[in-house]
């Protein structure tokens, strides 16, 4: 009998998938599933259950990281916006995204909205759908609107060659994604409780792998890592605990996450790969699965800078999250020129100040190459908390 993979082997696989900007893993999936679609979706949240129920592979596109040289992508955008749309266009123009049969652009921000328009001009032969997520959270308006949106998306995927995402298929897909969310939540619990067994860059790679893997395969990978993590020869160190916030869309370079961990801190919670953790808890079994998906969006969406604050002020929610994570402080890590993240910082920082939670902030781009400044800032912050303690 083959032995179970070690944590290191699993992480090596995730790192290969991370470096796979040409989507070879998706090409392999399509070769193994002839006739099935692969549908790319931009950050932050997309209803992957519905795409999956159409027999398609949902593929999370989060830009090109620091591995893509921008040659043509810059020509499509102003200099004062974030980096993600440039590298996404670059990947499209170099043919790396040809394997995808269509693209869903959620209504995350104006940049994604503009990107969807540019995409339609550059790639008129490809299916591209702008998905308007509701900003009203009652069932009779936002719910009705969103259900209509999802029904239309389901019909369009079917028209593109996908399976009809009927109730039976959607119910099965929801169950698989509920299971996946539970596994991700377990991984985050492992980090909160024993952060020396899984660093933030490792958790980032593990969750990000779900962007290109079939959901069942990803869930199995996460569970295998959680099982293997306990055997890692790692000891608890005297470090402060940080919550990282603001990196929900364009992802920071791996080097930034590794730098933070080396600066004397455990990053015990974050909003990286937020789309995979957007719904809090199970959607659950239902006779009317599309309704259940709509209800989950209205009632179980996590707090995010791209979502209307309809229930509780975001600052109060952040303070609760700090307490839940047992964090000593917060690091605001926003992509340069990211309006949703940066406009949220003043009220969030005010709430932290009032609650006596220390914080520091820095900006990055997905292709940031120099981490020395971040290391010095994070190291000073960690040392000051160790010396004088959290307020
Ligand atoms: S990084 Fe910020 S500004 Fe850029 S696409 Fe994402 S949410 Fe929009």
Boltz pocket constraint, residues with backbone or C-beta under 6 A from the ligand:
constraints:
  - pocket:
      binder: B
      contacts: [[A, 43], [A, 82], [A, 83], [A, 84], [A, 85], [A, 108], [A, 109], [A, 110], [A, 111], [A, 112], [A, 249], [A, 250], [A, 306], [A, 335], [A, 337], [A, 338], [A, 339], [A, 340], [A, 341]]
      max_distance: 6.0
